[in-house]
Amino acid sequence: MTVHTTDDRWLDAPVETVFTFMDEPSNQAAVTPSLSRAERIERLPNSGNRAAYEYRMFGLTFNGEVRASTYEPPERIVYDMDGDLTGRIDWRFEPERGGTRLTYTADYDVPGPLPEFLLAPLIRWYNRREVRQLLDNVAEAVEGEERAVASSLS
């Protein structure tokens, strides 16, 4: 079953700050509700990451790797996913109103024995909720970081 999800949010932080934060795999695990582990394996020749992940959904654990196939600081990172979940995650970082418009888009295949017509609505709902929480968590982390830097300069 192929799942597609996308969402975006404006963040009150510079593009470079948001990009740098999301470029660190352990930060992605910290802000993504069901991502229980993300660890850098190596920096690739394009300077992007190859990282191991562990994702939990509905009591199931999915393991694998992501590899930055597109790495364009500070505008875009595209990860190809291999392992229990296969697909692609696309992060876009666009300057907007003195902050950043962060857009997350994912297309991936979910393995499983249940028919798609039973799983599809539940997985779509779950992913919408997860991505919204992820974007909220990123906003809290990077905006808090920006406030701390501003306070230390005052």
N, C-alpha and C positions, 0 to 999 in steps of 0.2 A: 504494500500500500504506500503510495507516494503522498507526502504531506507537504503543503506549501503554507508558509506563514510570513507575514511582513507587518512591520509597525515602525513608527518613528516617534521621536520626541525632541523638543528643543531643550538644550541644556545651557545653563548660565555659566559656561566655561569655554575657554578658547579651544579651537579645533586641535591644536597641538597637545593640549593637556588631555583631552578626551582620547585622542589617538594613542598617546603614550600609555595611558591607563589600560586601554583595551588591547594593546599589543603585548601585554604581560599575561601569559596563560593563567597564572595563579589568581590574578584579579578577575578573570572571567569566571573562574570557579567560585570566587567570593560573591559575585553579584548575580549569578545564574541559579535560580532556585533548585533545579534538579540536577545540576552539574556538580557532582560530589568531589570530582578531582580533575584537574587539568595541569599537567606538568610539561615544561619545555623539554623536549628531547634534544633538539639542536636548532641553531640558526641556519637557515637555508642559504644557498648562494644569492638569492634575491633579497636577503636580509630578513625575510619573514620567518615565522616559526613552524617547526614541526613539533607537535605536542601530543601526548597521550591523554585520553579523556575517560571518565567514567560518568555515565548519565543514568539516573534512576527515574523510572516512570511506571506508575501503577504497580509498584512492588517488584518490578523487573530491573535488572542492572544490565546496561549496555556498555561495552568497552570498545575502544578503537583509537585511531589517530586522526588528527587533522593536519593538513599541510597547506601553508599559504601559497596558493598558485598565482595569486595576484597580490602584490604588495607595493602600494603607492602612497608612501607617507606624505602628508597627513590626511589623504583623501579616501583611501579604500584599502580594505583587506578582504580577500576572498579565500575561504578555507574549503578544500576538498576533504570530505570525511570518508574514512575507510574503517572497516571493522563491523561490529554488530549493526551499526547504523551507517548507511552510505548516503552521500548527497553533497550538498554545497551550502555554505553559510557566507553571506555577503554583508559586510559592514561598510557603510558609507558615512563619511564625516564631512559635512558641508558648513562653511561659515554662514551664519544667519543672525542678524540683529545683535552683533557683538558677542554672540555665543556660537553654539554648534547645533545643527540639525543632525541627529544620529539616527540612521536608518538601519534596521536589521531585516534581512530577508533570508529565509531558509527553505530549501527543498531537500527532502530526504525520504528514504524508504524505511518503513517500519516493518520488521519481520514479525510474523505471528501466525498462529493457526486459525484465528477467528476470521470470519468473512468480513470484507471491507465495509459492507453496509452496516454492520454492527459497530465496528470500531471507528469509522471515519468521523462521525459527529462528536464522539467523546474526545478523540485525539485532537480534532480542530479546536474544540473548546479549551482543552488543556493547554495547547500551544499558545493560543491567544492570551490566556491568563499568564502563562510563563513568560512570554515575551514582554507583556506590559509590566510585569513585576521586575524583570531584568532591566528594562529601560529606567524604571523608577529607581532601582538600586544603583545603576550607573550614575544617574543624576545626583542622588544623595552622596555618593562617594566623591565624584569629581567636583561638585559644587562645594562640598565641605572642605575639600583640599584647597580650592581657590580661596575660600573664606579664611582658612588657616594661614595661607601665604599672605593674604592682604593684611590680616591682623598683625603678623610678625613684622611687616614693613611699616606699620603705623607707629 
